[in-house]
Amino acid sequence: MLRLAASMPRQFHTAIANPPFGAGAGSATTGGYRGRRFDYHVIAAASRLAERGVFLVPRSSAPFTYGGSDRFRADDGDPEYQRFTQATGIVLGANVGIDTSLYDDLWHHRPPATEVVTCNFRSATRSTPPGSGRRAPRVKVSQ
């Protein structure tokens, strides 16, 4: 899917996914991101296929905390998120208030901490082609 996305035109309004969590191999053909988080590779690939996206990601991949918290807490994300944003121009935003921890107590085992992130791929612009070595500008996404 990651290689296919690089060669296809945008043809969908919204990409929705629960990408695999954890480290995974990817390439710059998925949008310029060369890091270890596979969920970011899937988001970068989706940016080639759709105008916007909604993804269930590990809490550590989101630049905010909402699920299981008494209030929304935004931050700048960890260094890997900063690398992803710089490489792709994609900024992950908050959702409309979905608390992913609501049913944690109904699981047999403790589920991973997650967040639902949204992104507007139309606003994510690159000043250079993916993989060219230069970084794209940071893009703000309106909620």
C-alpha positions in Angstrom: 0.0 0.0 0.0 2.8 2.4 0.8 4.4 2.1 -2.6 1.0 2.2 -4.4 0.1 5.4 -2.7 3.2 7.2 -4.0 2.0 6.6 -7.6 -1.7 7.2 -7.3 -3.5 10.5 -7.6 -5.7 11.8 -4.8 -9.1 10.3 -5.4 -10.8 10.1 -1.9 -12.3 12.7 0.3 -11.3 11.0 3.6 -8.8 8.3 4.6 -9.8 6.5 7.9 -7.4 3.9 9.4 -6.1 2.2 12.5 -2.5 1.8 11.3 -0.2 -0.8 12.9 1.4 0.5 16.0 5.2 0.4 16.6 8.3 0.4 14.5 8.3 -0.5 10.9 10.3 -0.1 7.7 9.2 2.6 5.4 10.7 4.7 2.7 10.7 8.3 1.6 8.3 7.4 -1.2 5.6 7.5 1.4 5.8 11.3 1.8 9.3 12.2 2.9 9.2 10.7 6.4 12.1 8.3 7.1 11.5 7.6 10.8 10.6 4.4 12.6 6.9 4.8 13.5 4.8 2.8 11.1 1.7 4.7 11.9 3.3 7.9 10.5 4.3 6.1 7.3 0.6 5.1 6.8 -0.6 8.7 7.4 2.0 10.0 4.9 0.8 7.4 2.3 -2.8 8.3 3.0 -1.9 12.0 2.3 -1.3 10.9 -1.3 -4.7 9.3 -1.6 -7.2 11.6 0.2 -7.9 15.2 1.1 -8.1 14.6 4.8 -7.6 11.8 7.3 -8.8 10.4 10.6 -6.5 7.9 12.4 -6.4 5.9 15.6 -2.8 6.1 16.8 -0.8 5.4 19.9 -1.0 8.2 22.4 2.7 8.8 22.0 2.2 9.6 18.3 -0.3 12.3 19.0 0.7 15.9 19.9 -2.0 16.0 22.6 -3.6 14.0 25.3 -7.4 13.7 25.7 -8.4 10.0 26.3 -8.4 9.1 30.0 -7.6 12.6 31.0 -9.8 15.1 32.9 -9.2 17.7 30.2 -7.6 18.2 26.8 -3.8 18.8 26.9 -2.1 20.0 23.7 1.7 20.0 23.3 4.3 20.1 20.5 4.6 16.3 20.4 7.8 14.3 20.9 10.9 14.6 18.7 9.7 11.9 16.3 6.4 13.8 15.8 8.5 16.9 15.0 10.6 15.0 12.5 7.4 13.7 10.8 5.8 17.2 10.6 9.0 18.7 9.3 9.4 16.0 6.6 5.8 15.9 5.4 4.2 19.2 6.3 1.4 17.2 7.9 0.1 18.4 11.3 -2.0 16.0 13.4 -5.0 17.7 15.0 -7.4 16.8 17.7 -10.7 15.2 17.1 -14.2 16.3 18.1 -14.0 14.9 21.6 -13.7 11.2 21.3 -12.3 9.7 24.6 -10.6 6.5 23.4 -10.3 5.3 27.0 -14.1 5.2 27.6 -14.4 1.4 27.4 -10.9 0.4 28.8 -12.4 -1.4 31.8 -14.4 -3.7 29.5 -11.3 -5.3 27.9 -9.9 -8.5 29.3 -6.4 -7.0 29.1 -5.4 -3.4 29.3 -5.6 -1.9 25.8 -2.9 0.4 24.5 -3.4 4.1 25.2 -4.6 5.7 22.0 -5.9 9.0 20.5 -8.0 9.8 17.4 -6.1 12.4 15.3 -7.3 14.3 12.3 -5.4 16.0 9.4 -6.2 18.1 6.4 -3.8 16.9 3.7 -4.8 19.8 1.4 -3.1 22.2 3.8 0.1 20.1 4.0 2.4 21.6 1.4 5.9 20.6 0.6 8.4 23.1 -0.7 10.5 20.3 -2.1 9.9 16.8 -3.4 9.8 14.0 -0.8 13.2 12.6 -0.1 15.1 15.5 -1.5 16.8 16.2 1.8 15.3 19.6 2.4 12.6 20.1 5.0 9.1 21.3 4.3 7.6 24.3 6.2 5.4 23.6 9.2 1.7 23.9 8.2 -1.1 24.8 10.7 -4.4 22.9 10.3 -7.6 24.6 11.1 -10.0 22.6 13.3 
